[in-house]
Each structure stands twice: as structure tokens, then as C-alpha cells.
Amino acid sequence: MTAAIQEQPAVQAGRIPTVVRLLVMATFVVILNETILINAIPRLMDSLRITEQSAQWVSTAFMLTMAAVIPITGWFLQRVTTRQAYAIAMGVFLAGTALSAVAPSFAVLLMGRIVQAAGTAVMMPLLMTTLMIVVPEHDRGRVMGNVTLAISVAPALGPAVSGLILQAGSWRMLFVVVLPIAGLVTLLGMRKVENISEPQVSSIDWLSVSVAALGFGGLVYGLSLLGDTGGRAELGIGIVIAGVAAIAIFVFRQLKLQRTGVPLMDLRTLKHRAYGLSLALISIGFLAMLGSMILLPLYLQKIRGLSPLETGLLVMPGGLAMGLLGPTVGKIFDRFGSRPLVLPGSIGMVLALGGFTQVSMTMPYWQVLGLHALLMVSLAATFTPVFTLGMGALPPHLYSHGSSMLGTLQQVAAAFGTALVVTVMSARSGHLVADGIAAVPAQLSGMKLAFGVAAALTLVTIVVAAKLPPRIAAADAPDHVSPADQPTGS
């Protein structure tokens, strides 16, 4: 998908290309679908007569599939046209959504979620790769800001939308509502999306595919088990070790293929310093965001007794603020560079997570809302410029591999963030209960410690932010392609 980019016509300044608009619409739908299931676990347990541990697999299987499929998208996007990638991704997503809506059993529902995830895994790399190709460098911050607006609103609306739907109908309605919307977006895209490049004919190394699926999928699954309170942490440690070993094999295989063939995931992206720093900052920021998304609903529902709908409405303003600030953040980045945004954003993340260490039975809800909004606004100030800066440091033929690596590490960071906060919270509360402390104060203490650990880890983002260049250096500019970066195969 990156073969003919030099032939693309210039995009008029101040406008978002049609192809990017359509891909944003599709990505919005698939991300909304991912988050509306958050509040449906109790309904699934009652309707399908399954345990909570089994019901959690609707999320775990989705995350595992994403982690296994995203590493392949760099190769996939270079092999097909834009229209083909769009049609395949949305077609697979629609099939999974339809299967989930009519699922007669939990096993079929799980299969539907896996199929959905396979389609979802392609959309974000496709969107970001296309954006980098069709939008000129001087306008990328503004366009990326508008993309952030749409994509950030989806997860913010998810819990509230699911709460409303679940009050009116069954869990199946979550898929029934998404299905026609996704269908219309798919039809519109097939009519309007234009190919922005010609595909490259290349072979695929199936050993790399297998090792990537085992490595990244195993790592995500193992991390999810570390937070399990049912005594499966030891199994999780073993799977994490096996996953890391498989990833090491995958890395060595890619390094070899970079010299002799076509790598599945081109690791030469990491030779670009701005991209490597951006990768680290986004991963840590994503970890902090996912950790708070796990802890806040637990605090608001289990400790404070709010309903899923009330919880969704309370956290929705933060997500909306993150999205609405996206265009402004993009314009500031285009004019002043990353420094006025990323460093304050990193500090804001630490302050917000630090503020959550003071949660209590009586903390005012406006204070919870304010801290969550601060976290989301700080993430907006960080993500838009950092992603634009990192991807902009790559030569064009590495765009698809760069977006693939970002997506993969986001899934790993999500799993690690979830495992980290749940493990810390469970260990602390379990220890206090064993000492005779009541369950609710023990849980509250565990949540405080988990937020504190997340805040301490996020301190690293301040150090990384200080090292980021305000703009792309000449040596890292996309039109500067060193001999080592040249593609080695076709």
C-alpha cells in the first residue's frame, strides 16, 4: 500500500482527505463496538449461564486476536490496495458482528468476537498508514487532531451507550445496533474510497506469522492471567516467559529477513530515534489510560454503588474533552512543535493518577470527574503530537510497519496495564483482609496503591518527553532514506 505514494496529488490545506474521513468513520464504529461490551458481563453471565471468569473471555479473546493479527498488518497493507484492505477488514468485522448477534451459545459468541477482532485489527493501521501517505507533513498535526476527535469519542461513548441499550434490551442488542451502522459505513466506503497506491507483490514468511501469533498472543494472555484472583498467576508467569521467548525468536527472524528477504514486521523503524521515543511514550500512556479504565469502574460501582449507566455518564465528559481538544492540539503542534504539548501532558498524567490515590468513600463525584478529565486531556496533549512526530520520522515505505508495531505494543501495554493494576490491588486488599480489615476498606486501599504504582510508572513519560525533538530532524525526515532503510525484497 506504500508503493505509489509519490504520485498522489497534493491535498488542499485546511481539508481532510475524503479517504481519511471514511476510514475514520469505519474506525469509530469498530472502536465503539469494542467498548460497548464493557458493561454487558453480568447480562452475559445470566443469559448464557456462565461464570464471570468465562464471561471475561469476550474481552480476553478479542485482545488476544488483536495482538496476534496486528503484527501481520504491515505486510498485509503492502500487499493489497486501499479498497481491498477496507473491504476485507469491514467484511470480516460485519461477519463477526452478525455471528455474535445470533449466537446460540457462549462458544459461538466467542467465535464471533474473534472474527470481529480480526477485522478491527486492520482498521487502525490502515487509517494511520493512509493518513501519513495522503496528508503533507505541515498539515499532519491538524488532521491527526481531527482523527483523535473521532476516535477518542468512541470509547467515551461506549459505556454510556451500552448502559442505555442494556436498560432497554438484551446483550444481543449491542451487536444488533452496531450491525446496520457498520453496514452503511462499509457500503459508503466501497463507493467513495479510492486507491492511494499500488500493492507490492511479496511472499509471506509463515514461520514469522506463527511465532508472532504465539509470542504476542501468549504475552497478552499471560499478562491477563497475572491479575487473576483464582490462583492462575503461576500459569500466567509461565506463559509470559514462553511468550517473551517466542518474541525473541520473532525478532531474530525479522533481522535475518531484513538482510535476505521481506520481513513480516520491519524493525528498521526502531533505528529512527524519534519513532522509538514516541513508541515508548505512547505505550506507557496507553498503559496508564487502560489501568484507569479498569480501576475507575471498579471504584465507582463496587465501592460507591453506582450503576453501569451512571458510571458511563460520569467518565464520558473526560473522553469527550479528549476528543474535542484533538483539533486544537493538532493546530498547536503544526505551529509550535511538540514541546508545548507533550511535556505538560506527561506532567498532567502523573498529577491525575496521583490525585486518584486519594479516592475514598466520600470523595465528591465532581472531583472524580475532574481528575478523569485531567487525565484524558493530558493524554490528548500527548498522543496526537507524539504519534505524528514518531510516524513522521519514518521513510514512506516503513509507514505500514510503523503503524503495525504501534498497534501491537498498544495491545501489550493494555494487557500489562490491566494485569499490573489488578495484581497490585488484589495483593494489597488480600493481605489486609487476612489481617482482619473489612473487605471494602481493604479494596479501597488496594485501589489507592494501584493508582500510585501507575502514577510512579508514568513518571517515565516526563523523562521521555524531555528527550523528544520539537519537530522531525533532517536526518529523520521521510525523504531521507539511508541505504540500510531501503526495502530488500519485492
PyMOL commands that set and color helices and strands:
alter all, ss='L'
color gray80, all
select helices_A, chain A and resi 5-7+18-35+38-48+52-55+57-79+82-101+106-134+137-168+172-192+206-226+233-260+267-271+273-303+308-324+326-336+339-358+365-392+396-434+439-467+474-476+483-485
alter helices_A, ss='H'
color red, helices_A
deselect
rebuild
show_as cartoon
